[in-house]
Amino acid sequence: MTLSEKIQNKSVKAAVIGLGYVGLPLAVTLGKAGVAVVGYDVNKSRVATLNKGESHIYAVSNEDLSVLIGQQKFTATFNINDLADCDVIMICVPTPLDQHREPDLSYIADSARALRNVLRPEQLIVLESTTYPGTTKEVLERLLSKNGLKAGQDYYLAFAPEREDPGNKSFALKSIPKVVGADDPQSLENAVNFYRLFLDEVVPVSSAHTAEAVKLTENIFRSVNIALVNELKVIYDAMGIDIWEVIEAAKTKPFGYMPFYPGPGLGGHCIPIDPFYLSYRARAFDLPTRFIELAGEINTNMPNYVIQKLIDALDIHKKISLSSANILIIGVAYKKNVNDMRESPAIDIMSKLRKRGAQFNYHDPHVPVLEHMDHHKELEGLRSCDLTADTLKGYDAILIITDHDNIDFPSIAESCDLIVDTRNVLPSNLTNSHTKIIRA
Ligand SMILES: NC(=O)c1ccc[n+]([C@@H]2O[C@H](COP(=O)([O-])OP(=O)(O)OC[C@H]3O[C@@H](n4cnc5c(N)ncnc54)[C@H](O)[C@@H]3O)[C@@H](O)[C@H]2O)c1
């Protein structure tokens, strides 16, 4: 039976390579739609816990996972040969920057080398990892073609970027339109029809390059606009104007404006990293990426701005220096309602506080302990502390970095007298007038 017939009668078997924030929810969404999925990951302990029905991703409940395992719609493996009978294989592995801040495609290359062992005619391979235009053809196809099979003739190849937004309860994976691009009509048709099996809307584009560019464009748009409001925040603060009030009023305009919000800096595996994939690629065309560089510079400097606001607040309101202060940081995950610490601005802030001799603790209900801090071993093992009215009184200042919904910020404000708020979780004119709120 051809792949297109299997897709049509829904007898297709799928595989997901990389069972992280992107791959696991994708596998579960497929399983719930009735498509049997094999999840492949090189992390053996992750494979073992997943097969016991234990999820490490907030968006996937243990219950959902266990039901799918019971129905034989999901199984995890670290043996690539278990993917041999899979008809569609989606690659969802990391695409970080290396130590020179250049694209690290080693995870994609490793996946391609492993895939060569099971690649066969009438199979569809889809790259979902975010990357620069040209990767699917020049890296993935080149490595896969080493076993003699040709994309578009023997097997099918497409790029379909993941748009998952962890922690965002307004959009389930199923309802987020899926962009799909491929370099030949058969690959595109098969990929589009496959995604239509389990997603509400599929948006085909003319090539894998175009689909790769779509994803980067979305994330560059976010990075540049966040940098813009971060710069405006600094300027308006000097003028005594509240950026948050400005945004609330500006967003009442029904056209030509879209709100972005300032913060302590960028975090996560996407926005601080993806734009530099395009910068790297543009260098090969001798073209500068000035917006990307400038946005990166402004956003990267935000933790320094926050620390300076903290230093000023301690000086003006407590008459003490940072090095003699005891600070409580609230929220260390890179954004609200997730446990993801990757690239979190809190890491940079904590590291700088430590270098300057400040005492600090942190509280984050989603991050009980700081694990595997590869570039910040000095922070590894720190644990989230409990909050009580008594312990709160022991701090010279509270620094709010992440605005998780399950933190009671107004109660915290009742038990301390100086708060530096990077997320606008507290009104600047609290009725409890002895507490000073500084926006940063
Ligand atoms: N996290 C997000 O919010 C998000 C959103 C959209 C797109 N993306 C993109 O999706 C991709 C994956 O990101 P993520 O956040 O899911 O990463 P992740 O680190 O959460 O998960 C990646 C998984 O891949 C596994 N892995 C690594 N090398 C492997 C290999 N050679 N073979 C099999 N498994 C391997 C890891 O063990 C891990 O379980 C990245 O390109 C990222 O930019 C992420």
The ligand as a MOL file (V3000), in Angstrom:
LIG
                    3D

  0  0  0     0  0            999 V3000
M  V30 BEGIN CTAB
M  V30 COUNTS 44 48 0 0 0
M  V30 BEGIN ATOM
M  V30 1 N 9.9950 24.4480 23.5630 0
M  V30 2 C 9.2420 25.2000 22.7790 0
M  V30 3 O 8.4100 25.9540 23.2540 0
M  V30 4 C 9.3500 25.1280 21.2690 0
M  V30 5 C 8.3340 25.7080 20.4900 0
M  V30 6 C 8.4180 25.6310 19.1060 0
M  V30 7 C 9.5180 25.0330 18.5120 0
M  V30 8 N 10.5160 24.4910 19.2810 0 CHG=1
M  V30 9 C 11.6290 23.8380 18.6000 0
M  V30 10 O 11.4330 22.4300 18.6940 0
M  V30 11 C 12.6930 21.7590 18.7910 0
M  V30 12 C 12.7250 20.8690 20.0240 0
M  V30 13 O 12.6310 21.7090 21.1650 0
M  V30 14 P 12.1680 21.1540 22.5880 0
M  V30 15 O 11.8710 22.3650 23.4070 0
M  V30 16 O 11.1240 20.1120 22.4380 0 CHG=-1
M  V30 17 O 13.5150 20.4660 23.0790 0
M  V30 18 P 13.6810 19.5050 24.3790 0
M  V30 19 O 15.0870 19.6880 24.8280 0
M  V30 20 O 12.5640 19.7320 25.3310 0
M  V30 21 O 13.4970 18.0290 23.7990 0
M  V30 22 C 14.3560 17.4780 22.8740 0
M  V30 23 C 14.4010 15.9760 23.0820 0
M  V30 24 O 15.2050 15.4240 22.0400 0
M  V30 25 C 16.0050 14.4050 22.5950 0
M  V30 26 N 17.1480 14.1910 21.6950 0
M  V30 27 C 18.2910 14.8840 21.5780 0
M  V30 28 N 19.0700 14.3710 20.6000 0
M  V30 29 C 18.3850 13.3210 20.0850 0
M  V30 30 C 18.6540 12.3950 19.0510 0
M  V30 31 N 19.7760 12.4610 18.3450 0
M  V30 32 N 17.7520 11.4360 18.8030 0
M  V30 33 C 16.5980 11.3630 19.5240 0
M  V30 34 N 16.2850 12.2190 20.5190 0
M  V30 35 C 17.1620 13.1870 20.7850 0
M  V30 36 C 16.3690 14.9030 23.9660 0
M  V30 37 O 16.7800 13.8390 24.8110 0
M  V30 38 C 15.0380 15.5470 24.3940 0
M  V30 39 O 14.2020 14.6070 25.0440 0
M  V30 40 C 13.7400 22.8450 18.7630 0
M  V30 41 O 14.1740 23.0590 17.4400 0
M  V30 42 C 12.9770 24.0760 19.2310 0
M  V30 43 O 13.5570 25.2850 18.7650 0
M  V30 44 C 10.4410 24.5100 20.6450 0
M  V30 END ATOM
M  V30 BEGIN BOND
M  V30 1 1 1 2
M  V30 2 2 2 3
M  V30 3 1 2 4
M  V30 4 1 4 5
M  V30 5 2 4 44
M  V30 6 2 5 6
M  V30 7 1 6 7
M  V30 8 2 7 8
M  V30 9 1 8 9
M  V30 10 1 8 44
M  V30 11 1 9 10
M  V30 12 1 9 42
M  V30 13 1 10 11
M  V30 14 1 11 12
M  V30 15 1 11 40
M  V30 16 1 12 13
M  V30 17 1 13 14
M  V30 18 2 14 15
M  V30 19 1 14 16
M  V30 20 1 14 17
M  V30 21 1 17 18
M  V30 22 2 18 19
M  V30 23 1 18 20
M  V30 24 1 18 21
M  V30 25 1 21 22
M  V30 26 1 22 23
M  V30 27 1 23 24
M  V30 28 1 23 38
M  V30 29 1 24 25
M  V30 30 1 25 26
M  V30 31 1 25 36
M  V30 32 1 26 27
M  V30 33 1 26 35
M  V30 34 2 27 28
M  V30 35 1 28 29
M  V30 36 1 29 30
M  V30 37 2 29 35
M  V30 38 1 30 31
M  V30 39 2 30 32
M  V30 40 1 32 33
M  V30 41 2 33 34
M  V30 42 1 34 35
M  V30 43 1 36 37
M  V30 44 1 36 38
M  V30 45 1 38 39
M  V30 46 1 40 41
M  V30 47 1 40 42
M  V30 48 1 42 43
M  V30 END BOND
M  V30 END CTAB
M  END
